[in-house]
């Protein structure tokens, strides 16, 4: 019943959906040159041969898919790759980083007519959906064409899982369409099995396979030089409501460490001015990286309001707060990137998106949970005062990151039967 109501709403709501998309276009959130793709009108021809379609909603999902796509392009060159996303930021990133021969398209908005138009053009032979953006019409239309579908890096927050369980029939009609669900940990496996997924396998977190690129050595050295030996810590990927917590903790810490620098990186770079205003209100002199002004002795907060430079920011400090975790309904961000960087990791109370990984890191002493301004300030202060403890935690986090890096091999092994159907000859080096 819910599925039918949703389908009817997306059919009858065409004018409202078009108005919404036009508003997005006017605000620069849609690409005017490729806007037709959001309506299912493709601007690229379908390549010949078997086509594997991979969908990631935005930057996080598509970054997580890149290691898998690179391996597929190298090991299964006869399978052509179509990659879809829904945001301009992800499209820009993919234009620079997709493997040779892969095609990017914007995913159509989830109206039946637009979805059918998209599928009629591309005729995918198999589909891999990344993480948790599950559009009912797109799933149903793809399944009706008997296209095998896999959910990779499947992830549901505790709240999303509770909401799905309130609609068991609808949940089963969505997740039950996947022939295979690959999840990062046992917590996620239990959630998907409870919703009716028929084949769920724990392979680890595919984002762990995306070992972060090292920052440009010269740029990192120049930025470090501006610190003049000052200690600093990082709050990575903050959301509204978290910046105030971080800034209050930093103000408290500077009473004992007056030269301490905070690198505050909002999840969305366009929030830079708002974050800077909060720093000013807290009486903390700031510099915004997007304004290309240098850090000086008076700078208390360095606002990292640029895209694609997280590795550079992480290269500055030994203490990293993983944001999205302070009861803002985000479920926490991936702690593996700071683990690769060699940092001691802190996070807030809500790491539901990475519950299994957060538990492993806590048990290994690689990460610490903090709640609120006072606990955050105390934890950062303790780590600042104890370099040996910082190093021990960083080493423990690096071990877990290395263990998780095997997720890509395990995922490819699970995908092998599907890939063999698309490419019976197998990888070139496997042929005799």
N, C-alpha and C positions, 0 to 999 in steps of 0.2 A: 504493500500500500504506500509506504513512504517513498519507495523508488518511483512509483507511478505519479505520485503528487509532485515529486521533484522534477520529473520529466515534463509534466504538464506545465509547471511553473516556468521552466526554461524555454518552452515553446511559446506560451502565451506572453511571457515577459520580454519578448524580443525588443520592442521599442525602448523599454526601460534599460535593458542591457546595452543597447546601442548608445543611449544617452550617457550611461556610465562610462563606456569606452571613449566616447567623444570628450568627456570631461578629463579622463586620464590623458588623452592625446593632447588636449590643451595645456595640461600641467607638465607636459614633457615626460610622462611616464610610459608612453607608447612611442615606438619608432614610426614616424610618419611615412618613411620610405617603404616600410614593410608592414604597415597597418593591416593590409589585406590578409596577411597570414593569420591574424587573430580571428578572422572570419572564415578561416579554412581555405583561403585561396592561396595556393603555393606559388612562390616566385622562383623555385628551382625545379628543373626536370627530375623525375625519378631516375636514378642510375639503373643500369641493367644488373641482373643477378640477384642473389638473396640479399634482403635488406633487414638489418636489425635496428630497431628503433629504441632509443634510450631517452627517457624523459626525466629531467630534473627541474624542479620548480624555479629555484633561484640560485644565487651564487654558491651557497653552502652545499646544496645537493649536486650541482654540476661539478664543483671542485672535487667532491667525493667520488664522482663518476670518472674523472679524468684518468686515474691510474688504470682502471678497468678498460676504458676506451683505448688507451695507448697499448695495452697488452693485446687486446683484440685486433687492433690494426696491424700489429707486428706478427701475431701468431695465426691470425685468420684473415689474411689479406683478401681472400675471395668473398668475404662477407662485407658488404657495404654498410656504413654506419650513418644513421640519421639521428641527430641529437636535438631535442626540443627543450625549450625553457619558456618561462612566462615573463621574465623581466629584461629590461634593456641592459642593466648592469651585467647580468649573466651572459647576455648575447655578446657584449663587448669583450668580456673576459674569454669567452669561447672562441671568438674570432682570432685571438692571438695564440690560443693554446690547444685547439683541437688537433688531433693527428691528421696528417696529410690524407686527403680523400674523404674525410668525414664532412657531412653537410649539417649546418645548423638551420633550424626553422623555429619560428615562434609557435607555441602550442595554441591550437584554436580554443577560444572560449567555449565553455561546456554547454553549447546548444546543439541539439541533435542534428540539425541541418548542416551546421558548420563542421561538426565532427565528421559526419558522413562525407562531406566534401574533402576534408583532409585525408581521410582513409581511402577514399576512391582514388585520390591522386598518388599517394605514397605506397599503398598496398604492402604494408610491412609483413614480413614472414615470421617475426617474433618481436616481442617488446619487453624491455626492462624498465621498470619504474623505480626511481630512487626515493627512498625514505618514506614520506607520509602524505604527499599530496595526491589524493585519490579522487578523481573526478568521475562521478557515477555514470554519466552519459558516455564519456570517452571509454571508460572501462567496459560498459555494456555493449557498445557498438563494436569495439575491438573483439570482445569475446564472441559476439554473434557471428563474426567472420572466421571463427575458429583459429584466431591468432594466439599462439601460446604466450602467456604473460608471466613474468617473474617480478616479484618485488624484492629489490636489493637494498640492504641496509635498512630494513623495515624498522620503523620506530614509531611508537605511540607513547605520549606522555600519560601519566597516571590519570589525569583529568580526562584526556581524550578517550582513554580506555573505558573509564566509567561511563562517559556519555554514549559511546558505541554500545555498551552492554545494555543500555536502556532500550535499544532498538535491535534486538538480537536477529530478527529476520533480515532487516536492512543490512546489518553488519555482515551477516553470512553471505548476502547477495553481492557484497562488494569484495571482501577479502577472499571469499570462496572461489572467486574467478581466477585467482592466481594459481598456476600449477605448481609454483615453488615460491617460498618466502624465505629469504636469507636475512638473518638477524644478527646483531652484534653480541647478544648475551642471553642468558637463560631467562632473565626478567622479561625481555621482549618476546622471547619464544612463548612463554606462558600466556602473555597477553594476546598474541595472534592466534594461538591454538584455541583459546577460550572464545574467540570470535568466529571460529569455524574455518580457519585456514587449513587446507588438507595436508600440506607437506611443508613443515617448518624446520629449518636447519640453522644451527648456530655456527657461524663461520668467523665471527669477530667483526670489528668495525672497519668498514672499507675506507673510511676517512684516514685511518692509521696508515694506509698504504700510500697516501699522499704526503710523503715526507716533505716538510716545508722547504722551499727553495732558500738557500742561504742568501742573506742580503748582500748587496754589492759591498765588497770589503772597503773600498775607498770611502763610500758614503757613510758606512757604519763608523769607520775610524774618525771621519770628520765630525760626525754627530757626537761620538764619545768625547772627542777633544773639547767640545763646548761644555761638557760637564765638569771638566777640571777636577776629576777624581771624586765628585759628589756621589753619594749613594742615591739610588732611585728605585722605585717600585712601579709596577704597571697594573692598571685596571683595564682588562681587555674586553672589548665588545659590550660596553654598558648600554643599558636601556633607561628611559625616563623613570625616575624614582630611585635608581641606583647611584646616579652621579652625586646626589646629595649625601648619601651614606659614605661614599668614597671620599668626598671632599671634607666632610666633617671628621672622618678618621685621620685624614692627612693633616688637617689643622691641629688636631690633638698630637699627632706624632711630631710635628715641627716644634713643639714646645721642648722636646728632648733632643731632636735632631734638626736644628734650625736651617741646615743647608739641604735637607732632604728634598728631592724632586719627585713629583708624581707624574707619570706618563698616563694620561687619561684618554683612552681610545673609544669613542662611541661606536656602537654597532653600525650606525648609519652616519656616514661622513657629513651629510647635510645638517646634522644636529650640532656641528661644531660651534656656531655662534651661540646657541642656547647653552651649551656646556660651558663656554667661556664666560657667559653672563653669570652662571652659577658660581664659577670660581671667583669672579670679581665680587659678587655679593658676599662670599665667604671670606673676603679680604685676602685672597691668595693671588698674587700677580701671575699672569698667564702669558703664554705665547702659543699661537695657533700655527701648526706646521703649514697649513694651506696658505698662510700669508708670507711664508718664506722669511720670517724674522728669526735671528739666532737666539738660542738660549743664553741668558746672561746670569750673573750672580744673583740678581733679584728674582729670577723666575722661580716660582713655586710649583706651577702646573704647566706641563707641555701637553696641549690638546692635539691628539693625533687624528685630525679630521681629513685624512686622505684615504683613498682606496688602494688596496694591494700592497700596503707597506707593513703589515703586521709583523713579518719576519724582522724588519728593521727595528721596530719598536721592541720586540722581544729580545733583540740582541743587546739592549741597553741595561737590563736589570736581571737580578737573580731571584726576584720575588714577583710572582704574577698572581693576580686575582682573576679567576675565571668568572666573568659576569653572566648576566641572564639568569642568575641563581638566587637573587634576593627577593623571592616572593613577588615577582612581577609577572607570573604566569608564563614564563618562557621555558622553564625546565632545564636551564643551564646550557652553556655552550661546550664544545668539544675540548676536553683538557689535554688532548694528545699533542697539540701544536706547542704549547708551553713545555710539555714533557720533553719533546724533541729538542727544545732550545736550551735545556739544562737549567730549568728554573725550579725553585721550591713553589709549590702550588697551593693556593687557597681558593675556596669557593663558598658560596652562600648555602642556605639550607635546601634549596630546590634544585637538585640535579636529576630530575626525573627522566630527562631525555637520554641521560647516560648513567642510569642507575647502577647497572652492573659494573661498568668501568669505574665509577666513583667509589663503589664499595671495595673493589680490588685495590684501588689506589689508597684508600683509607687503611685497609688491612695491612698494606705494605709500608705504611708510613710515608707515602709519597705525596699525600695531599691532606689538607686539614679543613674541616668545615667550620665556618664562623657565622654568627648571626648578629647583625646589627653593628652599629658604629663602634661600641666599646670593644667587642670581641675582635673585630677587624683590626683596630688600632693595636691591641695587645699582641695579636698574632704577628703582625708585621714588625712591631717593635722587638719582639722576642727573636725573630729571624735576623733582623738587622744586627742584633747584639751577639749572635752566635753563628759565625761563618761555617763552623764545622757542621752544625745542624742543617744549615742551608744546603751544603754540599751533599750530606747524607740523603736528604729528601730528593734532591735533584737526581742523584744516582738511582734511587729507587724508582722514580718516575720514568727515567730513561729505559730501565729494564722492562717496565710494562709496555712502553711505547714500542720497543723492539719486538716484544712478544706479539703485540697486536699487528705488527707489520705483515705477518703471515696470512692475514685475512684475505688478501687478494688471491693467493694460491688456492686457498680453501674454497673461495667463491668460484673460481674458474673450474675447479674440479667438480663442484656441484652443477655448474652450467654445461659441462662437457656433453652430456647426452643431447641437450637442446642444440648446442653448436654443431654437433656432428650431424644432426638432421639437416641443418642449413648448409653445411660444408662437409659432405661425406669423405672428401679426401683428407681432411684433417690438417693440422699445422704442417707447413712445408718441411720442417726438419723431422716430422714423424713418418714421412712417406719412405717407403723402401724402394 
